[in-house]
């Protein structure tokens, strides 16, 4: 398949590889902004809706990456990146690859080296918002590595959200991502543990949340905790936008990053263990707030 030509950066062609919930959100945002879109996924039917609206779905990943000057990859991890893109390495030579997988700084460095060995221009990145927020100009996307790629494809990347370039070290986006996620999970666990503590006296989560959020954490957390608090009282933890398994995967990456960076990993390891406990206790497929039930069970058994 020949590379699509663009008359202006406003409608530069782009390829998206990986159509999980986040990959689909990326593709949707790019298509909405008028970019000629090519997609590829190991399960082809996930692209049906995009194809019906003008997206292209070639038969092979090599054809997909050949269709655009830049390919955005959103897969589960770096190992999957290598497996999926191995047949397309020659087609990627001389093109830009923007990797939005999850992982650790060491894995980001290895991916940059893998790309350099094959003549692929590489930019690593991290998405700091859930799928529904992709496409919002205020949604933060972190990038590190080749600044030339970030500048050359700035319009395309900005179609997905707020581009924040962190520096030439390709591991910085992943490192920032894990640091910020670690802060997020620590804050969330602090709230859930405190709420479980007052719940032992029969205090509803919604009652405690208003005081905890509006007095103690007004500049640390947003109204999400207040909005979700009634679900804690109902033990309602829908996982449409993020399951316990997805959060366990993120916590594993945070723990491994701490080990790699020589930082004490006991706190994220503990949070990882809590997520594992939630799955063991039957909250597979639920969202992370189900850890509240783990805290409550421990209090009840004391």
Residue pairs with C-beta under 8 A, 6 or more apart in sequence:
1 58
1 63
1 66
1 67
2 66
2 67
3 13
3 66
3 67
3 68
3 69
4 13
4 36
4 38
4 67
4 68
5 13
6 12
6 13
6 36
6 69
9 154
9 155
9 156
10 34
10 155
11 34
11 35
11 36
12 35
12 36
12 68
12 69
12 70
12 153
12 155
12 156
13 35
13 36
13 37
13 38
13 67
13 68
13 69
14 30
14 35
14 36
14 37
14 38
14 68
14 70
14 71
14 72
14 156
15 37
15 38
15 39
15 40
15 64
15 65
15 67
15 68
15 70
15 71
15 72
16 23
16 26
16 27
16 30
16 37
16 38
16 39
16 40
16 71
16 72
16 73
16 74
17 23
17 39
17 40
17 41
17 61
17 64
17 65
17 71
17 72
17 73
17 74
17 75
17 84
17 85
18 41
18 73
18 74
18 75
18 84
19 27
19 39
19 41
19 43
19 46
19 47
19 50
20 74
20 75
20 76
21 131
21 241
22 74
22 100
22 127
22 131
22 134
23 41
23 74
23 75
24 46
24 50
24 131
25 131
25 132
25 134
25 135
26 72
26 74
26 100
26 134
26 160
27 37
27 39
27 47
27 50
27 55
28 50
28 134
28 135
29 134
29 135
29 159
29 160
29 161
30 37
30 72
30 156
30 159
30 160
31 37
31 50
31 53
31 54
31 55
32 135
32 159
33 135
33 159
35 156
35 159
36 56
36 68
37 50
37 54
37 55
37 56
38 55
38 56
38 57
38 58
38 64
38 67
38 68
39 47
39 50
39 51
39 55
39 56
39 57
39 64
40 47
40 57
40 58
40 60
40 61
40 64
40 65
41 47
42 84
44 57
47 55
47 57
50 57
51 57
56 67
58 64
58 67
60 87
60 88
61 84
61 85
61 87
61 88
62 87
62 88
62 90
62 91
63 91
64 71
64 88
65 71
65 85
65 88
65 91
65 92
65 95
66 91
68 95
69 95
69 96
69 153
70 95
70 96
70 97
70 98
70 149
70 153
70 156
71 92
71 95
71 96
71 97
71 98
72 98
72 100
73 81
73 84
73 85
73 97
73 98
73 99
73 100
73 101
74 100
74 101
74 127
75 81
75 84
75 101
76 101
76 102
76 249
77 101
77 102
77 103
77 107
78 99
78 101
78 103
78 107
78 108
78 110
78 111
80 101
81 99
81 101
81 111
82 114
85 92
85 97
89 118
89 120
92 115
92 118
92 120
93 118
93 119
93 120
94 119
94 120
94 121
95 120
95 121
96 120
96 121
96 122
96 123
96 149
96 152
96 153
97 115
97 120
97 121
97 122
97 123
98 123
98 125
98 143
98 149
98 153
98 157
99 111
99 122
99 123
99 124
99 125
100 125
100 126
100 127
100 141
102 126
102 174
102 177
102 249
102 250
102 253
103 111
103 174
103 253
104 174
104 178
104 253
104 256
104 257
104 260
105 171
105 172
105 174
105 175
105 257
105 260
105 261
106 171
106 260
107 174
108 124
108 144
108 170
108 171
108 173
108 174
109 170
109 171
111 122
111 124
111 170
112 122
112 124
112 145
112 170
115 121
115 122
116 122
121 146
121 148
121 149
122 145
122 146
122 149
122 170
123 143
123 144
123 145
123 146
123 149
123 150
123 170
124 143
124 144
124 145
124 170
124 171
124 173
124 174
125 141
125 142
125 143
125 144
125 173
126 141
126 142
126 173
126 174
126 176
126 177
127 134
127 141
127 161
128 139
128 140
128 141
128 142
128 177
128 180
129 136
129 139
129 140
129 161
130 241
130 242
131 241
132 241
133 139
133 161
134 160
134 161
135 159
135 160
135 161
136 161
137 158
137 161
137 162
138 161
138 162
139 160
139 161
139 162
140 161
140 162
140 164
141 157
141 160
141 161
141 162
141 163
141 164
142 164
142 166
142 172
142 173
142 176
142 177
143 150
143 157
143 163
143 164
143 165
143 166
143 173
144 165
144 166
144 167
144 168
144 169
144 170
144 171
144 172
144 173
144 174
144 176
145 168
145 169
145 170
145 173
146 168
147 165
147 168
150 157
150 163
150 165
154 163
157 163
166 172
166 173
166 176
174 257
175 257
175 261
178 253
178 254
178 257
178 258
181 250
181 254
182 254
182 258
182 267
182 268
185 247
185 250
185 251
185 254
185 268
185 271
185 288
186 267
186 271
187 217
187 220
187 221
188 225
188 288
189 271
189 274
189 291
191 209
191 212
191 213
191 217
191 221
191 225
192 232
192 289
192 291
192 292
192 295
193 295
194 208
194 212
195 205
195 208
195 209
195 212
195 229
195 232
195 292
196 292
196 295
196 296
196 299
197 299
198 208
199 205
199 208
199 296
199 299
200 299
204 233
205 229
205 230
205 232
205 233
205 292
206 226
206 229
206 230
206 232
206 233
208 229
209 225
209 226
209 229
210 226
212 225
213 221
213 223
213 225
213 226
214 226
228 289
231 237
231 289
232 289
232 292
235 293
237 283
237 286
237 287
237 289
237 290
238 286
238 287
239 285
239 286
239 287
241 287
242 287
242 288
243 284
243 285
243 286
243 287
244 275
244 278
244 279
244 283
244 284
244 285
244 286
244 287
244 288
244 290
245 279
245 284
245 285
247 275
247 287
247 288
248 272
248 275
248 276
248 279
251 268
251 271
251 272
251 275
252 272
254 268
254 271
254 272
255 265
255 268
255 269
255 272
258 264
258 265
258 268
259 265
274 291
274 294
275 288
275 291
277 294
278 286
278 290
278 291
278 293
278 294
281 293
281 294
281 297
283 290
283 293
